[in-house]
């Protein structure tokens, strides 16, 4: 076999045919599901990161002259505060929600939490992180990851949200909120599901007109709700 002396040492290999990335999997409507078990990513802690544009640029008015445009540019813009959260259900039948509302930052199960949030980011600068402990995946039945517009006009297109799941091994999994319904403050993003043998991630990107109770009803969680505050 001939040796290519023009290739430098440690030079990266060219992209594989078809543009398939070995470092990231993007879930779409046509390919909505990936198995964490088959990629060897079920051990350790899965980090779920939500990023969004908190202060989208305002569009300039189509007419009105220079001073009208200057006034519009100087007007305060309403920021978009997205909250990351999750409904969870364990194999022992216990259910609950992890979210900033009501300071419910961790699940209510006994012992160390399986699902928890690291905090509440109201600026969108660093995003928010949800964690799912997959070391004891046999205790998990399902986790529904959602985003809720807590403040600001529901404008999902301007928020340009994206959720990236970071397993301890294997490729990252990306779910883009690339479908929009500005009548709905709630978006179910993805489900992490375990059947006792396999753990998988299923894309949802399903908008719900209402809050957490409406989300519960849409996915058949069956919990009782009361109003909460941050």
Secondary structure as a PSIPRED ss2 file (coil, helix, strand):
# PSIPRED VFORMAT (PSIPRED V4.0)

   1 X C   1.000  0.000  0.000
   2 X C   1.000  0.000  0.000
   3 X C   1.000  0.000  0.000
   4 X C   1.000  0.000  0.000
   5 X C   1.000  0.000  0.000
   6 X C   1.000  0.000  0.000
   7 X C   1.000  0.000  0.000
   8 X C   1.000  0.000  0.000
   9 X C   1.000  0.000  0.000
  10 X C   1.000  0.000  0.000
  11 X C   1.000  0.000  0.000
  12 X C   1.000  0.000  0.000
  13 X C   1.000  0.000  0.000
  14 X C   1.000  0.000  0.000
  15 X C   1.000  0.000  0.000
  16 X C   1.000  0.000  0.000
  17 X H   0.000  1.000  0.000
  18 X H   0.000  1.000  0.000
  19 X H   0.000  1.000  0.000
  20 X C   1.000  0.000  0.000
  21 X C   1.000  0.000  0.000
  22 X C   1.000  0.000  0.000
  23 X C   1.000  0.000  0.000
  24 X E   0.000  0.000  1.000
  25 X E   0.000  0.000  1.000
  26 X E   0.000  0.000  1.000
  27 X C   1.000  0.000  0.000
  28 X C   1.000  0.000  0.000
  29 X C   1.000  0.000  0.000
  30 X C   1.000  0.000  0.000
  31 X C   1.000  0.000  0.000
  32 X C   1.000  0.000  0.000
  33 X E   0.000  0.000  1.000
  34 X E   0.000  0.000  1.000
  35 X E   0.000  0.000  1.000
  36 X C   1.000  0.000  0.000
  37 X C   1.000  0.000  0.000
  38 X C   1.000  0.000  0.000
  39 X C   1.000  0.000  0.000
  40 X C   1.000  0.000  0.000
  41 X C   1.000  0.000  0.000
  42 X C   1.000  0.000  0.000
  43 X C   1.000  0.000  0.000
  44 X C   1.000  0.000  0.000
  45 X E   0.000  0.000  1.000
  46 X E   0.000  0.000  1.000
  47 X E   0.000  0.000  1.000
  48 X E   0.000  0.000  1.000
  49 X E   0.000  0.000  1.000
  50 X E   0.000  0.000  1.000
  51 X E   0.000  0.000  1.000
  52 X C   1.000  0.000  0.000
  53 X C   1.000  0.000  0.000
  54 X C   1.000  0.000  0.000
  55 X C   1.000  0.000  0.000
  56 X C   1.000  0.000  0.000
  57 X C   1.000  0.000  0.000
  58 X C   1.000  0.000  0.000
  59 X C   1.000  0.000  0.000
  60 X C   1.000  0.000  0.000
  61 X C   1.000  0.000  0.000
  62 X C   1.000  0.000  0.000
  63 X C   1.000  0.000  0.000
  64 X C   1.000  0.000  0.000
  65 X H   0.000  1.000  0.000
  66 X H   0.000  1.000  0.000
  67 X H   0.000  1.000  0.000
  68 X H   0.000  1.000  0.000
  69 X H   0.000  1.000  0.000
  70 X H   0.000  1.000  0.000
  71 X H   0.000  1.000  0.000
  72 X H   0.000  1.000  0.000
  73 X H   0.000  1.000  0.000
  74 X H   0.000  1.000  0.000
  75 X C   1.000  0.000  0.000
  76 X C   1.000  0.000  0.000
  77 X C   1.000  0.000  0.000
  78 X C   1.000  0.000  0.000
  79 X C   1.000  0.000  0.000
  80 X C   1.000  0.000  0.000
  81 X E   0.000  0.000  1.000
  82 X E   0.000  0.000  1.000
  83 X E   0.000  0.000  1.000
  84 X E   0.000  0.000  1.000
  85 X E   0.000  0.000  1.000
  86 X E   0.000  0.000  1.000
  87 X E   0.000  0.000  1.000
  88 X E   0.000  0.000  1.000
  89 X E   0.000  0.000  1.000
  90 X E   0.000  0.000  1.000
  91 X C   1.000  0.000  0.000
  92 X C   1.000  0.000  0.000
  93 X C   1.000  0.000  0.000
  94 X C   1.000  0.000  0.000
  95 X E   0.000  0.000  1.000
  96 X E   0.000  0.000  1.000
  97 X E   0.000  0.000  1.000
  98 X E   0.000  0.000  1.000
  99 X E   0.000  0.000  1.000
 100 X C   1.000  0.000  0.000
 101 X H   0.000  1.000  0.000
 102 X H   0.000  1.000  0.000
 103 X H   0.000  1.000  0.000
 104 X E   0.000  0.000  1.000
 105 X C   1.000  0.000  0.000
 106 X E   0.000  0.000  1.000
 107 X C   1.000  0.000  0.000
 108 X C   1.000  0.000  0.000
 109 X C   1.000  0.000  0.000
 110 X C   1.000  0.000  0.000
 111 X C   1.000  0.000  0.000
 112 X C   1.000  0.000  0.000
 113 X C   1.000  0.000  0.000
 114 X C   1.000  0.000  0.000
 115 X E   0.000  0.000  1.000
 116 X E   0.000  0.000  1.000
 117 X E   0.000  0.000  1.000
 118 X C   1.000  0.000  0.000
 119 X C   1.000  0.000  0.000
 120 X C   1.000  0.000  0.000
 121 X C   1.000  0.000  0.000
 122 X C   1.000  0.000  0.000
 123 X C   1.000  0.000  0.000
 124 X C   1.000  0.000  0.000
 125 X C   1.000  0.000  0.000
 126 X C   1.000  0.000  0.000
 127 X C   1.000  0.000  0.000
 128 X E   0.000  0.000  1.000
 129 X E   0.000  0.000  1.000
 130 X E   0.000  0.000  1.000
 131 X E   0.000  0.000  1.000
 132 X E   0.000  0.000  1.000
 133 X E   0.000  0.000  1.000
 134 X C   1.000  0.000  0.000
 135 X C   1.000  0.000  0.000
 136 X C   1.000  0.000  0.000
 137 X H   0.000  1.000  0.000
 138 X H   0.000  1.000  0.000
 139 X H   0.000  1.000  0.000
 140 X E   0.000  0.000  1.000
 141 X E   0.000  0.000  1.000
 142 X E   0.000  0.000  1.000
 143 X E   0.000  0.000  1.000
 144 X E   0.000  0.000  1.000
 145 X E   0.000  0.000  1.000
 146 X E   0.000  0.000  1.000
 147 X E   0.000  0.000  1.000
 148 X E   0.000  0.000  1.000
 149 X E   0.000  0.000  1.000
 150 X E   0.000  0.000  1.000
 151 X E   0.000  0.000  1.000
 152 X C   1.000  0.000  0.000
 153 X C   1.000  0.000  0.000
 154 X C   1.000  0.000  0.000
 155 X C   1.000  0.000  0.000
 156 X H   0.000  1.000  0.000
 157 X H   0.000  1.000  0.000
 158 X H   0.000  1.000  0.000
 159 X H   0.000  1.000  0.000
 160 X C   1.000  0.000  0.000
 161 X C   1.000  0.000  0.000
 162 X E   0.000  0.000  1.000
 163 X E   0.000  0.000  1.000
 164 X E   0.000  0.000  1.000
 165 X E   0.000  0.000  1.000
 166 X E   0.000  0.000  1.000
 167 X C   1.000  0.000  0.000
 168 X C   1.000  0.000  0.000
 169 X C   1.000  0.000  0.000
 170 X C   1.000  0.000  0.000
 171 X C   1.000  0.000  0.000
 172 X E   0.000  0.000  1.000
 173 X E   0.000  0.000  1.000
 174 X E   0.000  0.000  1.000
 175 X E   0.000  0.000  1.000
 176 X E   0.000  0.000  1.000
 177 X C   1.000  0.000  0.000
 178 X C   1.000  0.000  0.000
 179 X C   1.000  0.000  0.000
 180 X C   1.000  0.000  0.000
 181 X C   1.000  0.000  0.000
 182 X C   1.000  0.000  0.000
 183 X C   1.000  0.000  0.000
 184 X C   1.000  0.000  0.000
 185 X C   1.000  0.000  0.000
 186 X E   0.000  0.000  1.000
 187 X E   0.000  0.000  1.000
 188 X E   0.000  0.000  1.000
 189 X E   0.000  0.000  1.000
 190 X E   0.000  0.000  1.000
 191 X E   0.000  0.000  1.000
 192 X E   0.000  0.000  1.000
 193 X E   0.000  0.000  1.000
 194 X E   0.000  0.000  1.000
 195 X C   1.000  0.000  0.000
 196 X C   1.000  0.000  0.000
 197 X C   1.000  0.000  0.000
 198 X C   1.000  0.000  0.000
 199 X E   0.000  0.000  1.000
 200 X E   0.000  0.000  1.000
 201 X E   0.000  0.000  1.000
 202 X E   0.000  0.000  1.000
 203 X E   0.000  0.000  1.000
 204 X E   0.000  0.000  1.000
 205 X E   0.000  0.000  1.000
 206 X E   0.000  0.000  1.000
 207 X E   0.000  0.000  1.000
 208 X E   0.000  0.000  1.000
 209 X C   1.000  0.000  0.000
 210 X C   1.000  0.000  0.000
 211 X C   1.000  0.000  0.000
 212 X H   0.000  1.000  0.000
 213 X H   0.000  1.000  0.000
 214 X H   0.000  1.000  0.000
 215 X H   0.000  1.000  0.000
 216 X H   0.000  1.000  0.000
 217 X H   0.000  1.000  0.000
 218 X H   0.000  1.000  0.000
 219 X H   0.000  1.000  0.000
 220 X C   1.000  0.000  0.000
 221 X C   1.000  0.000  0.000
 222 X C   1.000  0.000  0.000
 223 X C   1.000  0.000  0.000
 224 X C   1.000  0.000  0.000
 225 X C   1.000  0.000  0.000
 226 X C   1.000  0.000  0.000
 227 X C   1.000  0.000  0.000
 228 X C   1.000  0.000  0.000
 229 X C   1.000  0.000  0.000
 230 X C   1.000  0.000  0.000
